[in-house]
């Protein structure tokens, strides 16, 4: 991450009741963001490339916004399974600088400490004045949204397993 007078910095560390690889996969599944990430309107994947068996790159165009204020930008996501980290950098759009970093620290098989950090600076001072507070709040909501989605997916998987067992024991 970098430092500068105009940068806004958001950092969240949260323990979650999920395995790190499940959370890693959820964060990397950018196509599904509009379904559960607050204010994410659209994501289009432009490129997905497995650089190595444990490292991949996703280039996507994302649109986020509130009511009439919508912002679109391309970003480059680098997922490093060995390091348990995902880094996202803006390529274009209204940002002079945008870097998001997710780090996953396993505490046990089903518990992970998730570290989320976002640093950003808008290139346009007028947009910065309008959107900075909204973006700060949005980044604060993102980690909660991912935790809720992981909880929902885990509940669905448990129900499917229970249904399968019920059917298997009755046949």
Rosetta blueprint (number, residue, H / E / L):
1 X L
2 X L
3 X L
4 X L
5 X L
6 X L
7 X L
8 X E
9 X E
10 X E
11 X E
12 X E
13 X E
14 X E
15 X E
16 X E
17 X L
18 X L
19 X L
20 X H
21 X H
22 X H
23 X H
24 X H
25 X H
26 X H
27 X H
28 X H
29 X L
30 X H
31 X H
32 X H
33 X H
34 X H
35 X H
36 X H
37 X L
38 X L
39 X L
40 X E
41 X E
42 X E
43 X E
44 X E
45 X E
46 X E
47 X E
48 X E
49 X E
50 X E
51 X E
52 X E
53 X L
54 X L
55 X E
56 X E
57 X E
58 X E
59 X E
60 X E
61 X E
62 X E
63 X E
64 X E
65 X E
66 X E
67 X L
68 X L
69 X E
70 X E
71 X E
72 X E
73 X E
74 X E
75 X E
76 X E
77 X E
78 X E
79 X E
80 X E
81 X L
82 X L
83 X L
84 X L
85 X E
86 X E
87 X E
88 X E
89 X E
90 X E
91 X L
92 X L
93 X L
94 X L
95 X E
96 X E
97 X E
98 X E
99 X E
100 X E
101 X E
102 X E
103 X E
104 X E
105 X E
106 X E
107 X E
108 X E
109 X L
110 X L
111 X E
112 X E
113 X E
114 X E
115 X E
116 X E
117 X E
118 X E
119 X E
120 X E
121 X E
122 X E
123 X L
124 X L
125 X H
126 X H
127 X H
128 X H
129 X H
130 X H
131 X H
132 X H
133 X H
134 X H
135 X H
136 X H
137 X H
138 X H
139 X H
140 X H
141 X H
142 X H
143 X H
144 X H
145 X H
146 X H
147 X H
148 X H
149 X H
150 X H
151 X H
152 X H
153 X H
154 X H
155 X H
156 X H
157 X H
158 X H
159 X H
160 X H
161 X H
162 X H
163 X H
164 X H
165 X H
166 X H
167 X H
168 X H
169 X H
170 X H
171 X L
